[in-house]
């Protein structure tokens, strides 16, 4: 077996045993594109060997997706199949685990009418609202991982010979997900513990606000008084651990919905809706987005912000040191799963219920009363840099360093 095949097998096992952490008798649902077929077959094998009862694979294809956006009538983008949404909810209610395998080209939908993209995002978001609430309150186990496609690899490594691009992206993914070490499962356990040290410190501090400063950024974010910082592993309602993102280098919490003020500048391109949004800034007043501009993709950013009422507010505050392994690799992935783990980031849209004490048991109304945002969307964008300082402000007004020059200050 070649070194690549060994790593591919280790990656599949990591996704099954640490990512979703498949349990005996459980159903696993995998959503993937055809570019990931070889990897998905290994995932299916590993899941059955681990004890899964059923593995359901939902395939998609970039060419087919793009053809629909180019040729289907407008009304095709204002609906989402009810049977698919119902099936997803039913599987979730019956304890299934969910794995999303990302491979699509970051600019797959470049040149498509932005209304079509916005309408579909809204239709899908509305149809899958119940599932999203279950996932964001840790009712189910889920993970997001990635596999190269030729189009994606060409964007990440444009200067490499075309026949080497996919191999280089595989190499970067294996490194970022710790697959290149002898025992990845053990390495993830250690990584999980390290991130939880930062989580414990921040939860003891209970900062009332965070103040961010960097070129183009002067932003204050208020935190709910019973907020919780979390990082790395999560636990579902049955007590099973899972890792929602692989890779992950972040610790994160929720902002107080109406407590965000100032301006923040992006530091990496954002791939959203099959398009790139780049070199943008957003201004907030009392939590609400009141202004934005982008050098590239401003129309797409506009559609994102206008998705619904909740997409005018933030749902996540995440801290990632500039010296994290993904940042130090100097690879720009054009994929939020990786790029958010190289940089401090924020998310437009819905908040995670598990980031507030008792939140997993709260109704959507109770979460809102506690200052959490609700939206059909949740989109991370990157704001970290080696020039970023973050101060924690305590309830009595004391200021303490949290980040200095892009890295942890404690």
C-alpha positions as CSV (number, residue, x, y, z in Angstrom):
1,X,0.0,0.0,0.0
2,X,1.4,3.4,-1.0
3,X,2.0,6.2,1.6
4,X,-0.9,8.1,0.1
5,X,-3.3,5.1,0.4
6,X,-2.2,4.7,4.0
7,X,-2.9,8.3,4.8
8,X,-6.3,8.2,2.9
9,X,-7.3,5.2,5.1
10,X,-6.2,7.0,8.3
11,X,-8.2,10.1,7.2
12,X,-11.3,8.0,6.6
13,X,-10.9,6.3,10.0
14,X,-10.3,9.6,11.7
15,X,-13.5,11.1,10.2
16,X,-15.5,8.1,11.3
17,X,-14.0,7.5,14.8
18,X,-13.2,11.1,15.9
19,X,-15.2,13.3,13.5
20,X,-18.7,11.7,13.9
21,X,-17.6,9.0,16.3
22,X,-20.0,6.4,14.9
23,X,-21.6,4.2,17.5
24,X,-22.7,0.6,17.2
25,X,-26.1,0.4,15.5
26,X,-26.1,4.0,14.4
27,X,-26.9,5.3,10.9
28,X,-24.4,7.6,9.2
29,X,-25.4,10.1,6.5
30,X,-22.6,11.3,4.2
31,X,-23.1,14.2,1.8
32,X,-20.3,14.4,-0.8
33,X,-19.4,15.3,-4.4
34,X,-18.3,12.7,-7.0
35,X,-14.7,14.1,-6.6
36,X,-14.6,12.5,-3.2
37,X,-15.8,9.0,-4.3
38,X,-12.5,7.1,-3.4
39,X,-12.4,8.6,0.0
40,X,-16.2,8.1,0.7
41,X,-15.9,4.4,-0.1
42,X,-13.2,4.1,2.6
43,X,-15.5,6.1,5.0
44,X,-18.4,3.7,4.3
45,X,-16.1,0.6,4.9
46,X,-14.7,2.1,8.1
47,X,-18.2,3.0,9.4
48,X,-19.6,-0.5,8.9
49,X,-16.4,-2.0,10.5
50,X,-17.0,0.3,13.4
51,X,-20.5,-0.9,13.9
52,X,-22.8,1.4,11.8
53,X,-26.2,-0.1,11.0
54,X,-26.6,1.9,7.7
55,X,-24.5,4.3,5.7
56,X,-26.5,6.6,3.4
57,X,-24.5,8.5,0.8
58,X,-26.0,11.5,-1.0
59,X,-23.9,12.3,-4.0
60,X,-23.7,15.6,-5.9
61,X,-21.7,16.7,-8.9
62,X,-20.2,20.1,-9.6
63,X,-20.9,20.0,-13.3
64,X,-24.6,19.1,-12.8
65,X,-24.9,21.8,-10.1
66,X,-23.4,24.5,-12.3
67,X,-25.6,23.4,-15.3
68,X,-28.7,23.8,-13.1
69,X,-27.7,27.3,-12.1
70,X,-27.0,28.2,-15.8
71,X,-30.1,26.6,-17.4
72,X,-32.9,26.0,-14.9
73,X,-35.8,28.5,-14.7
74,X,-35.8,31.0,-11.9
75,X,-38.5,29.3,-9.9
76,X,-36.2,26.2,-9.5
77,X,-34.2,28.2,-6.9
78,X,-37.1,29.3,-4.7
79,X,-37.9,25.8,-3.5
80,X,-36.2,22.9,-1.7
81,X,-37.6,19.4,-1.9
82,X,-39.7,18.8,1.2
83,X,-39.1,15.1,1.1
84,X,-35.3,15.7,1.5
85,X,-35.7,18.1,4.4
86,X,-38.2,15.7,6.1
87,X,-35.8,12.8,5.6
88,X,-32.9,14.7,7.1
89,X,-35.0,15.7,10.2
90,X,-36.4,12.1,10.6
91,X,-32.8,10.7,10.5
92,X,-31.6,13.2,13.0
93,X,-34.5,12.5,15.3
94,X,-33.6,8.8,15.1
95,X,-30.0,9.5,16.2
96,X,-28.2,9.4,12.9
97,X,-24.8,11.1,12.5
98,X,-24.0,13.4,9.6
99,X,-20.8,13.9,7.6
100,X,-20.3,16.6,5.0
101,X,-17.4,16.1,2.7
102,X,-16.4,19.4,1.0
103,X,-14.8,19.3,-2.5
104,X,-16.5,21.9,-4.7
105,X,-14.5,24.6,-6.4
106,X,-14.6,27.8,-4.4
107,X,-15.8,29.8,-7.4
108,X,-18.1,27.1,-8.9
109,X,-20.9,29.6,-9.4
110,X,-18.8,32.6,-10.6
111,X,-20.9,34.7,-13.0
112,X,-24.2,33.2,-11.9
113,X,-27.0,35.7,-11.2
114,X,-26.6,36.4,-7.5
115,X,-30.4,36.3,-7.0
116,X,-30.4,32.6,-7.9
117,X,-27.8,31.9,-5.4
118,X,-29.5,34.0,-2.7
119,X,-32.9,32.4,-3.4
120,X,-31.6,28.9,-3.1
121,X,-29.6,29.6,0.1
122,X,-32.8,31.0,1.6
123,X,-35.0,28.1,0.4
124,X,-32.6,25.5,1.7
125,X,-32.0,27.4,4.9
126,X,-35.8,27.6,5.5
127,X,-36.4,24.0,4.7
128,X,-33.6,22.7,6.9
129,X,-34.2,25.1,9.8
130,X,-35.3,22.3,12.2
131,X,-32.2,20.2,11.4
132,X,-30.0,23.2,11.8
133,X,-31.4,23.9,15.2
134,X,-30.7,20.3,16.2
135,X,-27.1,20.5,14.9
136,X,-26.5,23.9,16.6
137,X,-27.7,22.6,20.0
138,X,-25.6,19.4,19.8
139,X,-28.7,17.1,19.6
140,X,-26.9,15.1,16.8
141,X,-23.3,14.3,16.0
142,X,-21.9,15.9,12.8
143,X,-18.6,16.7,11.2
144,X,-17.4,18.7,8.2
145,X,-14.2,17.6,6.4
146,X,-12.7,18.2,2.9
147,X,-11.3,16.3,0.0
148,X,-9.5,17.9,-3.0
149,X,-11.1,18.4,-6.4
150,X,-9.0,19.4,-9.4
151,X,-10.7,22.8,-9.7
152,X,-10.2,23.6,-6.0
153,X,-6.6,22.4,-6.0
154,X,-5.9,24.7,-9.1
155,X,-7.1,27.7,-7.1
156,X,-4.9,26.9,-4.1
157,X,-1.7,26.0,-6.1
158,X,-2.0,27.9,-9.3
159,X,1.7,28.0,-9.9
160,X,2.2,24.2,-9.6
161,X,2.1,21.9,-12.7
162,X,-1.6,20.8,-13.1
163,X,-0.7,17.1,-12.5
164,X,0.8,18.0,-9.1
165,X,-2.0,20.3,-7.8
166,X,-4.3,17.7,-6.3
167,X,-1.4,15.9,-4.6
168,X,-0.2,19.2,-3.0
169,X,-3.7,19.9,-1.7
170,X,-3.9,16.4,-0.3
171,X,-0.6,16.9,1.4
172,X,-1.8,20.2,3.0
173,X,-5.1,18.6,4.1
174,X,-3.3,15.6,5.7
175,X,-1.0,18.0,7.6
176,X,-3.8,20.3,8.7
177,X,-5.9,17.4,10.0
178,X,-2.9,15.6,11.7
179,X,-3.2,12.6,9.4
180,X,0.5,12.7,8.6
181,X,1.4,11.6,12.2
182,X,1.7,8.0,13.2
183,X,-1.4,7.9,15.4
184,X,-3.9,10.7,14.3
185,X,-6.6,9.6,16.7
186,X,-4.3,10.0,19.7
187,X,-2.9,13.3,18.3
188,X,-6.5,14.6,18.2
189,X,-7.0,13.7,21.8
190,X,-4.0,15.7,22.8
191,X,-5.0,18.6,20.6
192,X,-8.5,18.5,22.1
193,X,-7.0,18.8,25.7
194,X,-4.8,21.7,24.6
195,X,-7.7,23.7,23.3
196,X,-9.7,23.0,26.4
197,X,-7.0,24.7,28.5
198,X,-7.8,28.0,26.7
199,X,-11.5,27.4,27.0
200,X,-11.2,26.9,30.8
201,X,-9.2,30.1,31.2
202,X,-11.7,32.2,29.2
203,X,-14.7,30.6,31.0
204,X,-13.1,31.5,34.4
205,X,-12.5,35.1,33.3
206,X,-16.1,35.7,32.1
207,X,-15.2,38.8,30.1
208,X,-18.1,41.2,29.5
209,X,-16.6,42.5,26.3
210,X,-13.8,42.0,23.8
211,X,-12.2,44.9,22.1
212,X,-10.4,44.2,18.7
213,X,-7.8,46.5,17.1
214,X,-5.9,46.0,13.9
215,X,-5.4,47.9,10.6
216,X,-9.0,48.7,9.5
217,X,-10.5,47.2,12.6
218,X,-11.8,48.8,15.8
219,X,-14.6,46.6,17.1
220,X,-16.1,46.0,20.5
221,X,-18.2,42.8,21.1
222,X,-20.3,42.4,24.2
223,X,-20.8,38.8,25.4
224,X,-23.9,37.4,27.1
225,X,-23.4,37.2,30.9
226,X,-23.8,33.4,30.9
227,X,-21.8,32.8,27.8
228,X,-19.6,29.7,27.4
229,X,-16.4,29.3,25.5
230,X,-16.1,26.0,23.7
231,X,-13.4,24.4,21.5
232,X,-12.6,21.2,19.6
233,X,-14.8,18.3,20.8
234,X,-18.5,18.5,21.4
235,X,-20.9,16.1,23.2
236,X,-24.3,15.2,21.7
237,X,-27.5,14.7,23.8
238,X,-26.7,11.0,24.3
239,X,-23.3,11.9,25.8
240,X,-21.2,10.8,22.7
241,X,-18.2,13.0,21.9
242,X,-17.7,14.2,18.3
243,X,-15.6,16.7,16.4
244,X,-17.7,19.1,14.3
245,X,-14.9,20.5,12.2
246,X,-11.7,18.7,11.1
247,X,-9.4,20.6,11.2
248,X,-10.1,22.9,14.1
249,X,-7.9,25.3,15.9
250,X,-10.5,27.7,17.4
251,X,-12.1,28.4,20.7
252,X,-15.4,30.2,20.3
253,X,-18.5,31.7,21.9
254,X,-21.5,33.8,21.1
255,X,-21.8,37.6,21.0
256,X,-24.7,39.5,22.6
257,X,-27.0,40.1,19.7
258,X,-27.2,43.9,20.1
259,X,-23.8,44.5,21.7
260,X,-21.5,44.8,18.6
261,X,-20.1,48.2,17.7
262,X,-17.4,49.5,15.3
263,X,-15.8,48.3,12.1
264,X,-14.0,45.1,11.2
265,X,-11.9,44.4,8.1
266,X,-11.5,41.0,6.5
267,X,-8.0,39.5,6.2
268,X,-8.7,36.5,3.9
269,X,-11.0,35.8,0.9
270,X,-14.4,34.3,1.8
271,X,-15.8,31.6,-0.5
272,X,-19.6,31.9,-0.2
273,X,-22.3,30.6,-2.6
274,X,-19.8,29.5,-5.2
275,X,-18.2,33.0,-5.3
276,X,-15.3,34.8,-3.7
277,X,-15.8,37.9,-1.5
278,X,-12.5,39.7,-0.8
279,X,-11.0,42.8,0.9
280,X,-14.2,43.7,2.6
281,X,-15.2,45.6,5.8
282,X,-18.3,45.7,7.9
283,X,-19.6,48.3,10.3
284,X,-21.9,47.5,13.2
285,X,-24.1,49.7,15.4
286,X,-25.9,48.1,18.4
287,X,-25.2,44.7,16.9
288,X,-26.7,45.5,13.5
289,X,-24.7,45.7,10.2
290,X,-25.2,49.3,9.1
291,X,-22.5,49.4,6.3
292,X,-20.2,47.2,4.3
293,X,-18.0,47.4,1.2
294,X,-15.9,44.9,-0.7
295,X,-13.3,45.2,-3.4
296,X,-14.5,41.8,-4.9
297,X,-17.9,40.2,-4.6
298,X,-19.8,43.1,-3.0
299,X,-23.1,42.1,-4.6
300,X,-22.7,38.6,-3.1
301,X,-21.9,40.1,0.3
302,X,-25.1,42.2,0.0
303,X,-27.2,39.1,-0.7
304,X,-25.6,37.3,2.3
305,X,-26.3,40.2,4.6
306,X,-29.9,40.5,3.3
307,X,-30.8,36.8,3.7
308,X,-33.1,37.6,6.6
309,X,-33.3,39.8,9.7
310,X,-30.8,37.6,11.6
311,X,-28.1,37.9,8.9
312,X,-27.7,41.5,9.8
313,X,-26.2,40.4,13.2
314,X,-23.3,38.2,14.4
315,X,-23.7,34.6,15.8
316,X,-20.1,33.6,16.6
317,X,-16.9,35.0,18.0
318,X,-13.8,32.7,17.4
319,X,-10.2,33.1,18.5
320,X,-7.4,31.4,16.6
321,X,-3.7,32.4,17.1
322,X,-1.8,33.6,14.1
323,X,0.9,31.0,14.9
324,X,-1.6,28.1,14.4
325,X,-0.3,25.3,12.2
326,X,-2.7,26.1,9.3
327,X,-1.7,29.8,9.4
328,X,2.0,28.9,9.5
329,X,1.6,26.7,6.4
330,X,1.0,29.9,4.4
331,X,-1.5,28.0,2.3
332,X,-4.6,30.0,1.4
333,X,-7.3,27.3,1.0
334,X,-10.1,29.5,-0.3
335,X,-12.2,27.2,1.9
336,X,-13.6,28.5,5.2
337,X,-13.2,25.1,7.0
338,X,-9.4,25.6,6.7
339,X,-9.0,29.4,6.5
340,X,-11.1,30.0,9.6
341,X,-8.6,27.8,11.5
342,X,-5.7,30.1,10.4
343,X,-7.4,33.2,11.7
344,X,-9.6,34.9,14.3
345,X,-13.0,35.0,12.8
346,X,-16.6,36.1,13.3
347,X,-19.8,34.6,11.8
348,X,-22.8,36.4,10.3
349,X,-26.1,34.7,11.3
350,X,-27.2,32.1,13.7
351,X,-25.6,31.4,17.1
352,X,-24.8,28.0,18.6
353,X,-27.2,27.2,21.5
354,X,-24.4,25.3,23.4
355,X,-22.4,28.5,23.8
356,X,-24.7,29.7,26.7
357,X,-25.4,28.0,30.0
358,X,-28.4,25.7,29.6
359,X,-28.7,26.7,26.0
360,X,-29.1,23.1,24.7
361,X,-32.4,22.9,26.5
362,X,-33.7,26.3,25.6
363,X,-36.4,27.1,23.0
364,X,-35.6,29.5,20.2
365,X,-37.5,32.2,22.1
366,X,-35.5,31.6,25.3
367,X,-32.3,31.8,23.3
368,X,-33.3,35.1,21.8
369,X,-34.2,36.4,25.3
370,X,-30.7,35.6,26.4
371,X,-29.2,37.6,23.6
372,X,-28.5,34.9,21.0
373,X,-29.1,35.6,17.3
374,X,-31.3,33.4,15.0
375,X,-30.9,33.2,11.3
376,X,-31.3,30.9,8.3
377,X,-27.5,31.3,7.7
378,X,-24.2,31.0,9.5
379,X,-21.2,32.2,7.5
380,X,-17.7,32.6,9.0
381,X,-15.3,35.3,7.8
382,X,-11.7,35.8,8.7
383,X,-10.4,38.9,10.5
384,X,-7.1,37.8,12.2
385,X,-3.6,39.0,11.4
386,X,-0.2,39.4,13.1
387,X,-1.2,43.0,13.8
388,X,-4.3,42.2,15.8
389,X,-4.6,42.9,19.5
390,X,-7.7,41.8,21.6
391,X,-8.5,43.1,25.1
392,X,-10.9,41.4,27.5
393,X,-13.0,43.9,29.5
394,X,-14.3,42.6,32.8
395,X,-17.6,43.5,34.4
396,X,-15.9,46.1,36.6
397,X,-14.2,47.7,33.6
398,X,-10.7,46.3,34.0
399,X,-8.9,45.7,30.7
400,X,-6.7,42.6,30.2
401,X,-4.7,41.3,27.2
402,X,-6.2,38.3,25.4
403,X,-4.3,38.6,22.1
404,X,-1.1,40.5,21.3
405,X,0.3,40.7,17.8
406,X,-2.1,38.0,16.6
407,X,-1.3,35.4,19.3
408,X,-2.5,34.4,22.8
409,X,-1.4,36.8,25.4
410,X,-1.9,34.3,28.3
